[in-house]
């Protein structure tokens, strides 16, 4: 019995999209720092994290002038499917 996938049965679709973080500054900070929340808590580094966030967020986001929503742009989503 042969196990495995054939390369021709692998399909990927790629697209880009923005993350909309809303217009509440507290929620924006919480959403953006979610991946490192455990370390921020472990080191009790909320003030430092907030300072670094405030200094750098404009380098990695766009503010929607109509809604005030913070948009983190240029995210890439790749969906891959394999048929056996």
C-alpha distance (Angstrom), angle and dihedral (degrees) to the residues before:
residue distance angle dihedral
X1 . . .
X2 3.80 . .
X3 3.82 119.9 .
X4 3.80 125.6 -165.1
X5 3.74 146.7 69.6
X6 3.75 129.9 -82.7
X7 3.79 115.4 -126.6
X8 3.81 91.4 -129.8
X9 3.83 88.8 61.0
X10 3.82 93.2 61.3
X11 3.80 115.9 95.2
X12 3.81 128.1 -179.8
X13 3.77 131.1 -171.0
X14 3.80 119.5 -166.1
X15 3.80 128.9 -166.7
X16 3.79 139.2 162.2
X17 3.78 126.4 -133.7
X18 3.81 140.1 161.3
X19 3.79 125.8 -110.7
X20 3.80 108.0 -130.4
X21 3.81 107.9 -145.9
X22 3.81 95.0 -177.7
X23 3.80 125.6 -129.0
X24 3.81 101.6 -77.9
X25 3.83 106.2 105.2
X26 3.82 94.1 -153.8
X27 3.81 92.2 51.7
X28 3.81 90.8 45.0
X29 3.82 90.9 55.4
X30 3.80 92.0 46.9
X31 3.81 93.1 49.0
X32 3.79 95.6 46.3
X33 3.81 93.7 47.1
X34 3.81 95.5 42.6
X35 3.83 94.5 105.7
X36 3.83 90.5 57.7
X37 3.81 98.8 32.8
X38 3.82 93.0 113.1
X39 3.82 92.4 55.7
X40 3.81 92.4 45.4
X41 3.79 88.5 53.9
X42 3.82 94.1 42.1
X43 3.81 91.8 55.4
X44 3.80 94.9 33.7
X45 3.79 86.4 -126.2
X46 3.80 101.7 148.8
X47 3.82 94.8 125.9
X48 3.81 92.8 48.1
X49 3.82 92.3 45.1
X50 3.80 90.9 50.1
X51 3.82 91.5 49.2
X52 3.81 92.2 50.1
X53 3.81 90.8 44.8
X54 3.81 92.4 51.5
X55 3.81 91.8 47.8
X56 3.80 94.8 49.5
X57 3.80 111.9 26.5
X58 3.80 94.1 90.5
X59 3.82 89.6 57.7
X60 3.80 90.8 60.6
X61 3.79 105.5 32.5
X62 3.79 145.7 46.2
X63 3.79 126.7 -132.2
X64 3.81 113.8 -136.0
X65 3.82 102.6 -132.2
X66 3.81 93.0 -155.7
X67 3.80 98.5 51.9
X68 3.80 105.1 16.4
X69 3.81 88.4 -124.9
X70 3.78 118.5 151.1
X71 3.81 111.1 -127.5
X72 3.79 122.7 -163.8
X73 3.79 101.4 -157.5
X74 3.80 138.2 -166.6
X75 3.80 95.8 43.9
X76 3.79 112.3 157.5
X77 3.77 122.6 -145.2
X78 3.79 119.2 -166.4
X79 3.79 120.8 -171.6
X80 3.79 115.2 -168.6
X81 3.76 125.1 -171.2
X82 3.77 128.0 -173.3
X83 3.79 124.8 -163.3
X84 3.77 117.5 -157.6
